[in-house]
Amino acid sequence: MPVEPVPTPNAPPVAGPYSPAVRAGDWLVLAGQVGFDPAAGKLAAGGATGEARQAMANIVAVLADCGASIADVAKTTIFLTDLSDFGAVNEAYGEAVGEYRPARSTVQVAALPAGASVEIEVWAYRPE
């Protein structure tokens, strides 16, 4: 099964040699999104909550570029630099997914790119 990058014109700029999204058969694998606000050119205001909202908005934009939506997401992983932000990030995440409930893991990490507090990655099932 070939793995191919998907054009993502609405993704925030990447910070390295990777694609915002790739297709692997029926799967869309999205790179982790931090709360980078492309319009402002910096991390979203509001700490972990604002960053989580923006990260989810970025994910929705990349999914749309791929012809998918939150309803196609099977698995989400949330990376936090401070697990005490779990409640606030959980609330922002819940706003984005609505009643839909993909599988999810949340882990604390030592640091994230650009000094971000949160990064979120998703795997979506979207048959070609």
N, C-alpha and C positions, 0 to 999 in steps of 0.2 A: 504494500500500500504506500503510495507516494505521500510525502508530507510537503505541502506547498504553502507558502505565505499567501495570505488573503489581503487584497488591497484594502486599506483602512484610512481613507482620506479624513475621517473625523476623529481619529485617534490623536491624543496629545503627542508631541514629538518624543521619540525614543532617546534614551540616554546611553545607547551602546549598540553593539552589533547584534540586534535581535529584531524580530517581527512582533508587532502588537498582537497578531493572531495568525495561526496556521490551521489548515485543514488536514486532518489525518483520517481519511475514509469518511465515516459519518460523524466524526468528532471535530469540534472547533475547540482549540486550546488557546486561551488568551493569556498573554503575558500579564504579570501582576501590574496593577494600576495603583499608583499612589494618588494622593489628592491634588495633583497638579492641575491648576486652572489654566487652560490654554489661552483664554481671553486676557487674563491678567499676567500670564507668563511667570507664575510663581505658585507655590502651594496655597491652597485655599485657606482663608481665614477661619478662625473658630476652633483651632486645635484639632484633636482627634475626631470630634464630631463633624466639623466642617470638611476635614480631609476625607472622612469616610463617605460623606454625601457626594463630594466631588469625585472620589474614586468610583463610586457606583454610577454616577452620571457618565464618567468616561467609559465604564464597562458597557453601559446601555448603548452608547454611541458606537463602540467597536462591534458589539453584537449586531446592531442595525446595519453597519457596513457589511457584515457577513450574511445578512438576510435572516438574522435570528433575533430572539428576544430573551428576556429574563425567564420566560416560561420554558425555554429550551435548556436552561442551566441544570446540570445534574449534580455538580460538585463545586463548592466554593471553599477557598482557604483564605483566612484572614490572618495577617501577620501584624502584631502590635509590638511597639517598643516598650509599652507599659501596660500590663494586664489590668491595671486598675481602670483603664479606659474602656474595658469590655462592655459595661452597661451602656455607655454613651454611643459606642460604635455599634452595638447590637441594635439600639433604637434606630440609628440612621440606616443601617442595613435593612431592618424590618420595613422602614418606609419605602425603600427601593424595591423590595421583592413582594410587598403586599401580602396577599394570602398564600402565595406560592412558597413552598418550603423545600429548596434543594438540600442535599446533604451538605454538611459544613464542618470544617475544623477551624479552630482558632488557636494560634500559638504565639508565645512571646519570643521576640528576637532581640539581639543586642543592638542592632541599628538597621536603618533602611536608607536607600538612596535619597539624596537631596535633603537629608535631615527629616524625612517624613516620619509621622507617628504611626501610620497605618498603610498597609498595602493589601490589595485584594486581588486574587486570581480566580478564574473560573474555567470550568470545562463544560461545554454545551454539546448536547446530542442533537444534530441537525442533519438527517439523511440528505444526500445530494439529490 
